[in-house]
Amino acid sequence: MVGISTDVMIVNCGSIPRSEGKACRVFDLRNIVGA
């Protein structure tokens, strides 16, 4: 579930550059570290 949520967040971040964009960056780093 975590992996899927991260993917969705990354897609939303690229489509909607907003406050979520900052969170997306954090998720991206987490995804790299988790992988």
mmCIF file of the N, C-alpha and C atoms, coordinates in Angstrom:
data_MODEL
# 
_entry.id   MODEL 
# 
loop_
_atom_site.group_PDB 
_atom_site.id 
_atom_site.type_symbol 
_atom_site.label_atom_id 
_atom_site.label_alt_id 
_atom_site.label_comp_id 
_atom_site.label_asym_id 
_atom_site.label_entity_id 
_atom_site.label_seq_id 
_atom_site.pdbx_PDB_ins_code 
_atom_site.Cartn_x 
_atom_site.Cartn_y 
_atom_site.Cartn_z 
_atom_site.occupancy 
_atom_site.B_iso_or_equiv 
_atom_site.pdbx_formal_charge 
_atom_site.auth_seq_id 
_atom_site.auth_comp_id 
_atom_site.auth_asym_id 
_atom_site.auth_atom_id 
_atom_site.pdbx_PDB_model_num 
ATOM 1   N N  . MET A 1 1  ? 0.852  -1.207 0.000   1.00 0.00 ? 1  MET A N  1 
ATOM 2   C CA . MET A 1 1  ? 0.000  0.000  0.000   1.00 0.00 ? 1  MET A CA 1 
ATOM 3   C C  . MET A 1 1  ? 0.881  1.248  0.000   1.00 0.00 ? 1  MET A C  1 
ATOM 4   N N  . VAL A 1 2  ? 1.958  1.204  0.746   1.00 0.00 ? 2  VAL A N  1 
ATOM 5   C CA . VAL A 1 2  ? 2.833  2.386  0.815   1.00 0.00 ? 2  VAL A CA 1 
ATOM 6   C C  . VAL A 1 2  ? 3.403  2.692  -0.562  1.00 0.00 ? 2  VAL A C  1 
ATOM 7   N N  . GLY A 1 3  ? 3.839  1.652  -1.263  1.00 0.00 ? 3  GLY A N  1 
ATOM 8   C CA . GLY A 1 3  ? 4.436  1.866  -2.595  1.00 0.00 ? 3  GLY A CA 1 
ATOM 9   C C  . GLY A 1 3  ? 3.417  2.491  -3.535  1.00 0.00 ? 3  GLY A C  1 
ATOM 10  N N  . ILE A 1 4  ? 2.176  1.984  -3.498  1.00 0.00 ? 4  ILE A N  1 
ATOM 11  C CA . ILE A 1 4  ? 1.140  2.514  -4.400  1.00 0.00 ? 4  ILE A CA 1 
ATOM 12  C C  . ILE A 1 4  ? 0.871  3.976  -4.053  1.00 0.00 ? 4  ILE A C  1 
ATOM 13  N N  . SER A 1 5  ? 0.740  4.275  -2.771  1.00 0.00 ? 5  SER A N  1 
ATOM 14  C CA . SER A 1 5  ? 0.453  5.660  -2.357  1.00 0.00 ? 5  SER A CA 1 
ATOM 15  C C  . SER A 1 5  ? 1.564  6.584  -2.841  1.00 0.00 ? 5  SER A C  1 
ATOM 16  N N  . THR A 1 6  ? 2.801  6.131  -2.734  1.00 0.00 ? 6  THR A N  1 
ATOM 17  C CA . THR A 1 6  ? 3.924  6.968  -3.167  1.00 0.00 ? 6  THR A CA 1 
ATOM 18  C C  . THR A 1 6  ? 3.813  7.254  -4.653  1.00 0.00 ? 6  THR A C  1 
ATOM 19  N N  . ASP A 1 7  ? 3.493  6.230  -5.437  1.00 0.00 ? 7  ASP A N  1 
ATOM 20  C CA . ASP A 1 7  ? 3.372  6.432  -6.889  1.00 0.00 ? 7  ASP A CA 1 
ATOM 21  C C  . ASP A 1 7  ? 2.289  7.458  -7.180  1.00 0.00 ? 7  ASP A C  1 
ATOM 22  N N  . VAL A 1 8  ? 1.152  7.323  -6.533  1.00 0.00 ? 8  VAL A N  1 
ATOM 23  C CA . VAL A 1 8  ? 0.043  8.255  -6.771  1.00 0.00 ? 8  VAL A CA 1 
ATOM 24  C C  . VAL A 1 8  ? 0.471  9.668  -6.389  1.00 0.00 ? 8  VAL A C  1 
ATOM 25  N N  . MET A 1 9  ? 1.163  9.791  -5.247  1.00 0.00 ? 9  MET A N  1 
ATOM 26  C CA . MET A 1 9  ? 1.586  11.136 -4.809  1.00 0.00 ? 9  MET A CA 1 
ATOM 27  C C  . MET A 1 9  ? 2.511  11.757 -5.849  1.00 0.00 ? 9  MET A C  1 
ATOM 28  N N  . ILE A 1 10 ? 3.444  10.988 -6.359  1.00 0.00 ? 10 ILE A N  1 
ATOM 29  C CA . ILE A 1 10 ? 4.402  11.525 -7.337  1.00 0.00 ? 10 ILE A CA 1 
ATOM 30  C C  . ILE A 1 10 ? 3.643  12.004 -8.574  1.00 0.00 ? 10 ILE A C  1 
ATOM 31  N N  . VAL A 1 11 ? 2.688  11.217 -9.047  1.00 0.00 ? 11 VAL A N  1 
ATOM 32  C CA . VAL A 1 11 ? 1.922  11.601 -10.246 1.00 0.00 ? 11 VAL A CA 1 
ATOM 33  C C  . VAL A 1 11 ? 1.149  12.882 -9.959  1.00 0.00 ? 11 VAL A C  1 
ATOM 34  N N  . ASN A 1 12 ? 0.468  12.932 -8.813  1.00 0.00 ? 12 ASN A N  1 
ATOM 35  C CA . ASN A 1 12 ? -0.318 14.128 -8.484  1.00 0.00 ? 12 ASN A CA 1 
ATOM 36  C C  . ASN A 1 12 ? 0.595  15.342 -8.371  1.00 0.00 ? 12 ASN A C  1 
ATOM 37  N N  . CYS A 1 13 ? 1.758  15.140 -7.778  1.00 0.00 ? 13 CYS A N  1 
ATOM 38  C CA . CYS A 1 13 ? 2.687  16.262 -7.599  1.00 0.00 ? 13 CYS A CA 1 
ATOM 39  C C  . CYS A 1 13 ? 3.071  16.843 -8.954  1.00 0.00 ? 13 CYS A C  1 
ATOM 40  N N  . GLY A 1 14 ? 3.401  15.995 -9.914  1.00 0.00 ? 14 GLY A N  1 
ATOM 41  C CA . GLY A 1 14 ? 3.811  16.499 -11.229 1.00 0.00 ? 14 GLY A CA 1 
ATOM 42  C C  . GLY A 1 14 ? 2.645  17.182 -11.936 1.00 0.00 ? 14 GLY A C  1 
ATOM 43  N N  . SER A 1 15 ? 1.432  16.697 -11.706 1.00 0.00 ? 15 SER A N  1 
ATOM 44  C CA . SER A 1 15 ? 0.270  17.274 -12.394 1.00 0.00 ? 15 SER A CA 1 
ATOM 45  C C  . SER A 1 15 ? -0.185 18.550 -11.695 1.00 0.00 ? 15 SER A C  1 
ATOM 46  N N  . ILE A 1 16 ? -0.051 18.600 -10.371 1.00 0.00 ? 16 ILE A N  1 
ATOM 47  C CA . ILE A 1 16 ? -0.525 19.784 -9.639  1.00 0.00 ? 16 ILE A CA 1 
ATOM 48  C C  . ILE A 1 16 ? 0.633  20.378 -8.827  1.00 0.00 ? 16 ILE A C  1 
ATOM 49  N N  . PRO A 1 17 ? 1.368  21.326 -9.393  1.00 0.00 ? 17 PRO A N  1 
ATOM 50  C CA . PRO A 1 17 ? 2.478  21.982 -8.667  1.00 0.00 ? 17 PRO A CA 1 
ATOM 51  C C  . PRO A 1 17 ? 1.949  22.900 -7.571  1.00 0.00 ? 17 PRO A C  1 
ATOM 52  N N  . ARG A 1 18 ? 1.802  22.398 -6.371  1.00 0.00 ? 18 ARG A N  1 
ATOM 53  C CA . ARG A 1 18 ? 1.238  23.213 -5.274  1.00 0.00 ? 18 ARG A CA 1 
ATOM 54  C C  . ARG A 1 18 ? 1.906  22.825 -3.961  1.00 0.00 ? 18 ARG A C  1 
ATOM 55  N N  . SER A 1 19 ? 1.258  23.151 -2.867  1.00 0.00 ? 19 SER A N  1 
ATOM 56  C CA . SER A 1 19 ? 1.812  22.780 -1.555  1.00 0.00 ? 19 SER A CA 1 
ATOM 57  C C  . SER A 1 19 ? 2.114  21.280 -1.552  1.00 0.00 ? 19 SER A C  1 
ATOM 58  N N  . GLU A 1 20 ? 1.289  20.501 -2.254  1.00 0.00 ? 20 GLU A N  1 
ATOM 59  C CA . GLU A 1 20 ? 1.529  19.050 -2.286  1.00 0.00 ? 20 GLU A CA 1 
ATOM 60  C C  . GLU A 1 20 ? 2.864  18.761 -2.963  1.00 0.00 ? 20 GLU A C  1 
ATOM 61  N N  . GLY A 1 21 ? 3.294  19.668 -3.832  1.00 0.00 ? 21 GLY A N  1 
ATOM 62  C CA . GLY A 1 21 ? 4.572  19.453 -4.520  1.00 0.00 ? 21 GLY A CA 1 
ATOM 63  C C  . GLY A 1 21 ? 5.689  19.243 -3.512  1.00 0.00 ? 21 GLY A C  1 
ATOM 64  N N  . LYS A 1 22 ? 5.674  20.034 -2.438  1.00 0.00 ? 22 LYS A N  1 
ATOM 65  C CA . LYS A 1 22 ? 6.718  19.884 -1.414  1.00 0.00 ? 22 LYS A CA 1 
ATOM 66  C C  . LYS A 1 22 ? 6.635  18.482 -0.808  1.00 0.00 ? 22 LYS A C  1 
ATOM 67  N N  . ALA A 1 23 ? 5.434  18.059 -0.470  1.00 0.00 ? 23 ALA A N  1 
ATOM 68  C CA . ALA A 1 23 ? 5.260  16.722 0.118   1.00 0.00 ? 23 ALA A CA 1 
ATOM 69  C C  . ALA A 1 23 ? 5.721  15.671 -0.887  1.00 0.00 ? 23 ALA A C  1 
ATOM 70  N N  . CYS A 1 24 ? 5.434  15.922 -2.163  1.00 0.00 ? 24 CYS A N  1 
ATOM 71  C CA . CYS A 1 24 ? 5.831  14.949 -3.201  1.00 0.00 ? 24 CYS A CA 1 
ATOM 72  C C  . CYS A 1 24 ? 7.338  14.760 -3.155  1.00 0.00 ? 24 CYS A C  1 
ATOM 73  N N  . ARG A 1 25 ? 8.076  15.841 -2.986  1.00 0.00 ? 25 ARG A N  1 
ATOM 74  C CA . ARG A 1 25 ? 9.550  15.725 -2.949  1.00 0.00 ? 25 ARG A CA 1 
ATOM 75  C C  . ARG A 1 25 ? 9.946  14.820 -1.782  1.00 0.00 ? 25 ARG A C  1 
ATOM 76  N N  . VAL A 1 26 ? 9.328  15.009 -0.650  1.00 0.00 ? 26 VAL A N  1 
ATOM 77  C CA . VAL A 1 26 ? 9.657  14.182 0.517   1.00 0.00 ? 26 VAL A CA 1 
ATOM 78  C C  . VAL A 1 26 ? 9.355  12.719 0.196   1.00 0.00 ? 26 VAL A C  1 
ATOM 79  N N  . PHE A 1 27 ? 8.197  12.476 -0.429  1.00 0.00 ? 27 PHE A N  1 
ATOM 80  C CA . PHE A 1 27 ? 7.824  11.098 -0.765  1.00 0.00 ? 27 PHE A CA 1 
ATOM 81  C C  . PHE A 1 27 ? 8.833  10.523 -1.746  1.00 0.00 ? 27 PHE A C  1 
ATOM 82  N N  . ASP A 1 28 ? 9.261  11.349 -2.711  1.00 0.00 ? 28 ASP A N  1 
ATOM 83  C CA . ASP A 1 28 ? 10.225 10.863 -3.708  1.00 0.00 ? 28 ASP A CA 1 
ATOM 84  C C  . ASP A 1 28 ? 11.492 10.384 -2.994  1.00 0.00 ? 28 ASP A C  1 
ATOM 85  N N  . LEU A 1 29 ? 12.015 11.190 -2.079  1.00 0.00 ? 29 LEU A N  1 
ATOM 86  C CA . LEU A 1 29 ? 13.240 10.807 -1.362  1.00 0.00 ? 29 LEU A CA 1 
ATOM 87  C C  . LEU A 1 29 ? 12.977 9.527  -0.576  1.00 0.00 ? 29 LEU A C  1 
ATOM 88  N N  . ARG A 1 30 ? 11.813 9.444  0.029   1.00 0.00 ? 30 ARG A N  1 
ATOM 89  C CA . ARG A 1 30 ? 11.499 8.259  0.840   1.00 0.00 ? 30 ARG A CA 1 
ATOM 90  C C  . ARG A 1 30 ? 11.467 7.034  -0.068  1.00 0.00 ? 30 ARG A C  1 
ATOM 91  N N  . ASN A 1 31 ? 10.895 7.206  -1.252  1.00 0.00 ? 31 ASN A N  1 
ATOM 92  C CA . ASN A 1 31 ? 10.793 6.069  -2.178  1.00 0.00 ? 31 ASN A CA 1 
ATOM 93  C C  . ASN A 1 31 ? 12.192 5.583  -2.544  1.00 0.00 ? 31 ASN A C  1 
ATOM 94  N N  . ILE A 1 32 ? 13.093 6.501  -2.834  1.00 0.00 ? 32 ILE A N  1 
ATOM 95  C CA . ILE A 1 32 ? 14.468 6.120  -3.206  1.00 0.00 ? 32 ILE A CA 1 
ATOM 96  C C  . ILE A 1 32 ? 15.132 5.401  -2.021  1.00 0.00 ? 32 ILE A C  1 
ATOM 97  N N  . VAL A 1 33 ? 14.967 5.951  -0.830  1.00 0.00 ? 33 VAL A N  1 
ATOM 98  C CA . VAL A 1 33 ? 15.600 5.348  0.349   1.00 0.00 ? 33 VAL A CA 1 
ATOM 99  C C  . VAL A 1 33 ? 14.995 3.961  0.597   1.00 0.00 ? 33 VAL A C  1 
ATOM 100 N N  . GLY A 1 34 ? 13.653 3.868  0.473   1.00 0.00 ? 34 GLY A N  1 
ATOM 101 C CA . GLY A 1 34 ? 12.990 2.581  0.707   1.00 0.00 ? 34 GLY A CA 1 
ATOM 102 C C  . GLY A 1 34 ? 13.443 1.544  -0.318  1.00 0.00 ? 34 GLY A C  1 
ATOM 103 N N  . ALA A 1 35 ? 13.580 1.995  -1.571  1.00 0.00 ? 35 ALA A N  1 
ATOM 104 C CA . ALA A 1 35 ? 13.973 1.043  -2.620  1.00 0.00 ? 35 ALA A CA 1 
ATOM 105 C C  . ALA A 1 35 ? 15.389 0.575  -2.352  1.00 0.00 ? 35 ALA A C  1 
# 
